[in-house]
Amino acid sequence: MGRTLPSITQAFLQEQQSLSRFRRALRREDQRALDDLLVASRHHLAAAAYASHLLPFEVMLLAMLIEQHKEVLRLRQQLEGLQATAEAINHPPREPQLDDGARRHELPLRNG
């Protein structure tokens, strides 16, 4: 007997096909952004198979959100690293200052 429900891959492809007119109406850069989101959603097809109570489009949107959030986290981490580097450059650590008592006990430097 055949399947009564399409596989999640088939459902994703059908949803993507149903967006084709919407995609064509977008500007070129927005079309690329939508294409990127659709590709990102396909990275989660295996997990999507377990979300049978959701509609395929809802799963696609959730997968897109996951990928976008991962990108935000990656960029946040990169920004924090850059900020730490900039802080280190702008404010290098100072050498510890010796008090007058410690200076009196220093040995004189010898030349030659």
C-alpha positions in Angstrom: 0.0 0.0 0.0 1.1 3.5 -0.7 1.6 6.2 1.8 -1.4 8.3 2.8 0.8 11.3 3.8 3.7 12.8 1.8 7.2 12.5 3.3 8.5 15.6 5.0 10.8 16.2 2.1 7.9 16.1 -0.3 5.9 18.4 2.0 8.8 20.9 2.1 9.1 20.8 -1.7 5.4 21.4 -2.1 5.5 24.3 0.4 8.5 25.7 -1.5 6.6 25.4 -4.8 3.6 27.1 -3.3 5.8 30.1 -2.5 7.1 30.4 -6.1 4.7 33.3 -7.1 5.5 35.1 -3.9 9.2 34.6 -4.6 9.0 36.0 -8.1 7.3 39.1 -6.8 10.2 39.9 -4.5 13.2 42.0 -5.4 16.3 40.0 -6.4 18.1 40.5 -3.1 15.0 39.4 -1.2 14.7 36.3 -3.5 18.2 35.4 -2.5 17.4 35.9 1.2 14.3 33.7 0.9 16.3 31.0 -1.0 18.8 31.1 1.9 16.1 30.6 4.4 14.5 27.7 2.5 17.9 26.0 2.2 18.4 26.5 6.0 15.0 25.0 6.7 16.1 21.8 4.8 18.9 21.3 7.2 16.2 20.2 9.7 14.2 17.8 7.7 15.1 14.8 9.9 13.9 16.7 13.0 10.8 17.9 11.1 9.7 14.4 10.5 9.0 14.2 14.3 6.8 17.3 14.4 3.8 15.6 12.9 1.4 17.7 14.8 2.6 20.9 13.0 1.9 21.9 9.5 4.8 21.6 7.1 5.0 25.3 6.7 5.1 25.8 10.5 8.0 23.4 10.7 9.8 25.3 7.9 9.4 28.6 9.7 10.6 27.1 12.9 13.7 25.6 11.2 14.4 29.0 9.6 14.1 30.7 13.0 16.6 28.1 14.5 19.1 28.9 11.7 18.7 32.6 12.1 19.1 32.4 15.9 22.3 30.3 15.4 23.6 33.1 13.1 22.7 35.8 15.7 24.5 33.8 18.4 27.6 33.3 16.2 27.7 37.0 15.3 27.2 38.0 19.0 30.1 35.7 20.0 32.3 37.2 17.2 31.4 40.7 18.3 32.2 40.0 21.9 35.6 38.7 20.8 36.3 41.8 18.7 35.2 44.0 21.6 37.6 42.1 24.0 40.4 42.5 21.5 39.7 46.2 21.0 39.6 46.7 24.8 42.9 44.9 25.2 44.5 47.1 22.5 43.1 50.3 23.9 43.9 49.5 27.5 46.9 47.3 27.8 47.6 45.8 31.2 49.9 48.0 33.4 53.0 46.8 35.0 52.7 46.7 38.8 53.9 49.8 40.5 56.5 49.4 43.3 56.2 51.5 46.4 59.1 53.5 47.7 60.0 50.9 50.3 60.4 48.2 47.6 62.5 50.6 45.4 65.0 51.2 48.2 65.8 47.4 48.3 66.4 47.1 44.5 69.9 46.3 43.4 71.5 48.9 41.3 71.9 48.1 37.6 75.5 47.5 36.5 76.7 48.8 33.2 79.0 46.7 31.2 
